[in-house]
Amino acid sequence: MTGETFNEKNLIHKNENKYFWIVLSISIASYILFALSIVGIFIIAGFLFISLLLHALMIGQIRLNAVKISGNQFPLIHSTVEDLCVKMGIKRTPDIYVMQSGGIMNAFATRFFGRNMIVVYSEIFDLIEQNAEDELQFVLAHELAHIKRNHLSKMMFILPSMWIPGIAEMYLRACEYTCDRYAAFYTGNPAAAKNGLTMLAIGKVLFRSVNKAEYLEQINQEKGFVVWLAEILSTHPPLPKRINEISAFFGETDSVIIHSKKSKGLFAFLAASVLLTGFGVVGGVMVFKDVSTAFFVEEEYYEEDTEISTLIDAVISGNTKKVDSLIENGEDIHQIDYNGYTALDWAVMDDNIQMVQLLLDLKADPNFESDYGMTPFMTASEKGTASMIKMLHDAGGDPNYQEMSSGYTALTYAVFSGEIETVKLLIELGADIQLKDYSGMTARMHALQSGEQEIADLLK
């Protein structure tokens, strides 16, 4: 990535989307097959109900007993998560819980009835007492990446493919590579990312002492059918491969792991064998995996209705006549969709000048703050063009409006975007460079923290 213009799509592992469509196709075919039988429909409904119940009980236990991170409970970690959410474009900061783990090192993102949650086991959270906050930040950013990439929402659609061993796992492993890249990039610390993964292998005391080159070479020596099968059936890639991927992706070194050329043929043989075993074996696997994953998988798959409203669909489609008609007939112009965006937010992100002007003419408020903590003017400052920002400012967009959760302004989001021309424009439009957010930080301090030295110099 060195020297390239940043494009977030580059962070997505090359196999993630390809494997998703494969497992989705298998799942759709399975759903259709079950739907042809009334008994099949009841079977699916029964397993979904049991899994949902078990998952709900787990969530309830976490909320009752774990420690929830907030502005008054480990505020530095809370601020770190909020900053990461801003950088990654996550509109609503998920709830973060820390729970005692009995020595197990793990963290996972989950979702229940539309609300995202990250659970960090105390064995990892203890890193804040060991001068290893960067490694903890990587773990948190990795879980946030699952939310950013909508991995949690997609699980419901690919559930049937998880009943066939080795199928969905190839997609889930690609997702892990993607989230490692996101976390290393948005924390700006690939070294901490590799340390964090090494920590999962050997623990939080000795991870800095591991000879990583030797550890990566080790996997080249570990061969055989059992080793291969364990990887194929795992939802996570081997830790050495994840470390190696980070180094190769960020241009630190070429890949040092030798990939087996036999795996494709063996995998095809395994997949064909599994498919021919019949629904008896698949049913047994389904029971086992449904019950066990309700407690231990990293991504859960229960969500509320995510249907896009007619208004927002019309905005995204660029149908100005329909938008005008809907608003005139009483549609709420400030309605918030499942992602936390308003119609004006979507028009701004689409850089649709005509649609933005129409919504403004229909009295859309450029300073309307949704429950997720951003206004359309802030969205434009982070993602929009100069003409878009000026248009919203002319309609009343306030460069010094502070959102309620963190006190960030449009200037803060412009700093996060790294666009110095946007920062200059907002200053011209009256942005107060001395304004502090609720953690006492100015825009310049955020620029320094994000490594945007040129912007920091401008804000002196």
LUMSELUM-277685 format. One record per residue (C-alpha): residue in three letters; x, y, z. Coordinates in steps of 0.05 Angstrom, whole numbers, plus 5000, padded with zeros to 4 digits. Each point is the difference from the previous one (the first is absolute). Layout:
BEGIN
AlaXYZ;...
***
This chain:
BEGIN
Met500050005000;Thr506050455006;Gly499650604953;Glu493049824976;Thr493950455005;Phe495949715056;Asn493749634980;Glu496349635054;Lys498449444951;Asn507449825001;Leu499249785072;Ile495049464980;His503349324991;Lys499649764928;Asn496049385019;Glu494850305046;Asn494850224949;Lys501349404955;Tyr499049505056;Phe494050385027;Trp496349904934;Ile501849275000;Val497449865070;Leu494050464987;Ser498149594938;Ile500449355040;Ser495850315055;Ile494750254952;Ala499549314969;Ser499449705069;Tyr494550485020;Ile496249854936;Leu500849255012;Phe497350055071;Ala494450464979;Leu497449464953;Ser498249605061;Ile495550225058;Val504249565046;Gly506350354975;Ile497050685016;Phe498549785071;Ile507149715007;Ile503150674980;Ala495350395045;Gly501549535058;Phe507550064995;Leu499650754992;Phe495650065061;Ile504749565043;Ser506150384976;Leu496750675012;Leu497949795071;Leu507049765017;His503150634972;Ala495150445038;Leu501849665065;Met507450114986;Ile498850744985;Gly495950065063;Gln505649705043;Ile505150474969;Arg495750615012;Leu498649795072;Asn507149835021;Ala505250314954;Val502850705008;Lys497550494947;Ile505150504974;Ser497550725000;Gly502250715009;Asn500449885074;Gln502549284998;Phe506949944970;Pro498950664961;Leu506649964961;Ile497949334969;His493150284987;Ser503150614965;Thr504549544960;Val494149594975;Glu496150634982;Asp506050274961;Leu500749344962;Cys492650014984;Val500750704971;Lys506049804958;Met496649374975;Gly493450344984;Ile496049625052;Lys494250455017;Arg498049695066;Thr505249805051;Pro498549285023;Asp499449825073;Ile506649735027;Tyr499949505057;Val505849695038;Met498949335034;Gln504249525041;Ser502649454956;Gly503349485045;Gly506650094963;Ile497149954930;Met502450544951;Asn494550204953;Ala495650574976;Phe494049984955;Ala494950444966;Thr492849805003;Arg493250264982;Phe493149925031;Phe493650324973;Gly503650554963;Arg505050205054;Asn507449884992;Met504349795058;Ile507349845012;Val502149555057;Val507350005022;Tyr502549465047;Ser503650275061;Glu506349624983;Ile500850464939;Phe497350625033;Asp505549945054;Leu504850254946;Ile498450715023;Glu504049845063;Gln505949724961;Asn501850584955;Ala496849644941;Glu494250464984;Asp501949984926;Glu498849254998;Leu493250095034;Gln498350554950;Phe501449514944;Val495349485031;Leu494550525007;Ala501150264929;His499649294973;Glu493249895031;Leu497650684976;Ala502149804930;His495149415004;Ile494650525013;Lys502550464946;Arg499949454948;Asn493049765022;His502749315013;Leu495049925057;Ser494050174956;Lys502249534945;Met500249395045;Met492549904998;Phe500249934924;Ile505549484999;Leu497649595060;Pro498449364961;Ser506949974969;Met502849975071;Trp496749325008;Ile504949714949;Pro507049945029;Gly505450394964;Ile495450434956;Ala498350625039;Glu506649975036;Met503850214938;Tyr495950644998;Leu500950125074;Arg507549934995;Ala500250524944;Cys495950465045;Glu505349935055;Tyr505550214951;Thr495850604980;Cys498950215072;Asp507449935016;Arg501550484943;Tyr494750505022;Ala502549995072;Ala507450074981;Phe498450574952;Tyr495250405044;Thr504449945062;Gly506050184956;Asn504149475035;Pro501449354962;Ala505349825052;Ala494850005056;Ala495449594955;Lys505349464993;Asn501550035075;Gly492649935015;Leu499549384957;Thr506349715031;Met496950135068;Leu494249544982;Ala505149454988;Ile504450055062;Gly496650475049;Lys500650725022;Val506749925037;Leu504749694950;Phe497250244933;Arg505450544992;Ser505449485009;Val497749544943;Asn504649944940;Lys494750164948;Ala504249784940;Glu500949325032;Tyr492649975018;Leu498050144928;Glu504949484974;Gln497249505049;Ile493549934961;Asn503849804938;Gln502449395039;Glu493249815026;Lys497149564946;Gly495449404993;Phe492749854991;Val498050135072;Val503350695000;Trp496750174934;Leu493249755022;Ala500450405064;Glu501150634960;Ile494549854950;Leu494949915055;Ser502250625039;Thr496450674997;His506650365011;Pro506549954960;Pro506249755036;Leu503250565040;Pro506749974962;Lys496250094935;Arg496350605027;Ile506550325024;Asn503349854933;Glu494150314962;Ile500750655039;Ser507450054985;Ala499049854926;Phe494050464993;Phe503550605030;Gly506249894958;Glu504649825059;Thr502249354970;Asp498149494947;Ser495949405021;Val504449485034;Ile494649475006;Ile499749464948;His492949834980;Ser498449284983;Lys498149874927;Lys496249375019;Ser494850335043;Lys495250174943;Gly499449284977;Leu499349745070;Phe494850525017;Ala496049834939;Phe500249275020;Leu497850165071;Ala494450464978;Ala497349484951;Ser500349465054;Val496350435050;Leu494650184950;Leu498849254986;Thr499449805073;Gly492750205001;Phe495750415045;Gly500949535059;Val507250215010;Val498550734982;Gly494450005051;Gly504749765054;Val505150534983;Met494550524999;Val497849835071;Phe507150015027;Lys502050654965;Asp493550375017;Val500649855074;Ser507550125006;Thr500450634957;Ala494550335040;Phe505250085054;Phe506850014967;Val500150274929;Glu502750684986;Glu494250234958;Glu492749885017;Tyr494550064950;Tyr493650275030;Glu497550674978;Glu493950444995;Asp496550164935;Thr504850384955;Glu495250194944;Ile501950674969;Ser494650535004;Thr496650244936;Leu502850705009;Ile507249795009;Asp499449504944;Ala497650564954;Val505850455023;Ile505249454986;Ser496749864932;Gly500450754983;Asn492550044989;Thr498850745015;Lys492749994979;Lys498349435047;Val503950335057;Asp496150654989;Ser493449624998;Leu501549605063;Ile501950625041;Glu494050384975;Asn495549425022;Gly502750015071;Glu506149555000;Asp504850195056;Ile506050324966;His504349895063;Gln498549265008;Ile506049585019;Asp501449344966;Tyr503149375028;Asn507050254988;Gly498650665036;Tyr499750434937;Thr494750504979;Ala497950124928;Leu504550624999;Asp505949585025;Trp499149514943;Ala499550564948;Val506450325027;Met503849344999;Asp497649894929;Asp502650694982;Asn493250124967;Ile499750774997;Gln493150014969;Met497149535054;Val503450395056;Gln497150654974;Leu493149704995;Leu500249745071;Leu502450675026;Asp494450354962;Leu495249515034;Lys502750245068;Ala505049455016;Asp504450265057;Pro507549964986;Asn501150035076;Phe495249435016;Glu503649525046;Ser497549295000;Asp500549535058;Tyr506749774973;Gly503350675009;Met501450334933;Thr496650554959;Pro499750034924;Phe504850585003;Met504949575038;Thr499149444951;Ala501650484943;Ser506150255037;Glu502649295007;Lys498049724932;Gly497350554955;Thr502750484949;Ala501250755009;Ser493850184961;Met495849545044;Ile502850315063;Lys498750714975;Met492949814980;Leu498449735069;His503350595033;Asp495850484959;Ala493949625025;Gly502050105072;Gly505249475012;Asp503850205063;Pro507549844999;Asn500250095076;Tyr494149565018;Gln502349475050;Glu496849324999;Met497349775067;Ser504049375015;Ser507250244990;Gly499650744983;Tyr503049894931;Thr498950534947;Ala500250004924;Leu507350225006;Thr501549395042;Tyr497249544947;Ala503850374946;Val506449865040;Phe498249265003;Ser499049994925;Gly507150264990;Glu497750504947;Ile503950645012;Glu496050394948;Thr493649845038;Val503250245064;Lys501950654966;Leu493050094973;Leu496749905068;Ile504750525030;Glu497950484946;Leu492849855017;Gly501150185073;Ala502249365034;Asp503050155069;Ile506849655003;Gln500450105075;Leu493449655015;Lys501049405045;Asp495949355000;Tyr497649685064;Ser506749655012;Gly503550684998;Met503249904932;Thr500350514944;Ala499949844926;Arg507550094998;Met501049505056;His495949494960;Ala504350154939;Leu506349865040;Gln497149375029;Ser498049754930;Gly506950164971;Glu497350564955;Gln506050465010;Glu498450464941;Ile493050125027;Ala502750105070;Asp504850534974;Leu494350354966;Leu496050015064;Lys505550325042;
***
